[in-house]
């Protein structure tokens, strides 16, 4: 593949025919400026590598909306142009992220609709970054995922804990009665702003890191996980001797095999001495061939393992995300010898993985745990966007698993975080208490850590097996 000189790429970017952003140059780097987001293209030379990095950052909350990096020496002119154009398209689409989207909700919706209109008029007049919509409570779960803040009317304040459980990553508030009854738009926006500042100050969402325990790796391992609950992205990590040395994330709307190769190539610097690549992806996986979701459509039915081995010359493993999460969970909970990991994305996309007598069981074609096989399409439609539907959907899958596997523990990872006590209560309605295993709720960040840990563990097992074979032949 022909390389693309940095200066030629820079000249092409400089002359790119687009007018919705303002192009600014600092040294050899570019900034694509808009009122709502900033695109950044930067360049660096590392050893013989010519690295280009592309990023889009929201002006409102500094959140990364797009991120990738790649080696100009390993990409053609056409490929580099394609990636820049994809970033420009994402920058244009980022306009929807320029305001804090607030959803007002009451029992009927009429009162909040009137208030939402007044709030938008006041927001425009004051030039704030708030945008308001209103729905009745009966429609809340259909649309709430599209908003940053959920604001409940005083008369449905008793629903607040339920909504918070369903949307743990969102700010859920009940509007004070004096503000709601007087349609005090300025007071409402002040209340929301102060609440958002309190959340930041308290650091409500703290990342929980899991430690790699008792790993004896001597080889460098590149671990890749696809995190796919609500905002899909890849996380790449380099491990050496059981210690994480580097992490990068790639965030795009849709993924291609070249995106994986770009990140792998950048991370395969001489200092890391990578020997194994371990990848976990969603979908059905059989001998390296993946049947995946729409975000990975370009890789569907591809033998990812062979493609990566041909391009890198390294040993590659392709694993199911849920299987690796189960391995990681089991490693950090050694008191259990038989357990189930239930990982739910959106309905119906989810799966289970099983540890039986301390060994991962995947079954024929690694299809064990494809819970979609248990469900009728009508059941799936009823469960969408509704925590009550999710509860029924999840407990039905768990009951089937308990009846067949009788696990000692079940770990549950859900995009709508249903309290464990509700899951347990639902199980107790249909099962004697003595059959109900220990239950654990796993956060999104914990699930990712478990998947990385599983990726490292399977490589460690392979290293151990190869060493035993060499010793037997000696």
Secondary structure, 3 states (H helix, E strand, C coil): CCCCCHHHHHHHHHCCCCCCCEEEEECCEEEEECCCEEEEEEEEEECCEEEEEEEEEECCCCCEEEEEEEEHHHCCHHHHHHHHHHHHHHHHHHHHHCCEEEEEEECCCHHHHHHHHHHHHHHHHHCCCEEEEEEEHHHHHHHHHHCCEEEECHHHHHHHHHHHHHCCCCEEEECCHHHHHCCCHHHHHHHHHHHHHHHHHHCCCCCCCCCCCCCCCCCEEEEEEEECCCCCEEEEEEEECCEEEEEEEEECCCCCHHHHHHHHHHHCCCCCCEEEEEEEECCEEECCEEECCHHHHHHCCCEHHHHHHHHHCCEEEEEEHHHHHHHHHHHHCCCCCCEEEEEECCCCCEEEEEEECCEEECCHHHCCCCHHHHCCHHHHHHHCCCHHHHHHHHHHHHHHHHHHHCCCEEEEECCCCCCHHHHHHHHHHHCCHHHCCEEEECCHHHHHHHHHHHHHHHHHHHHHHHHHHHHHHC
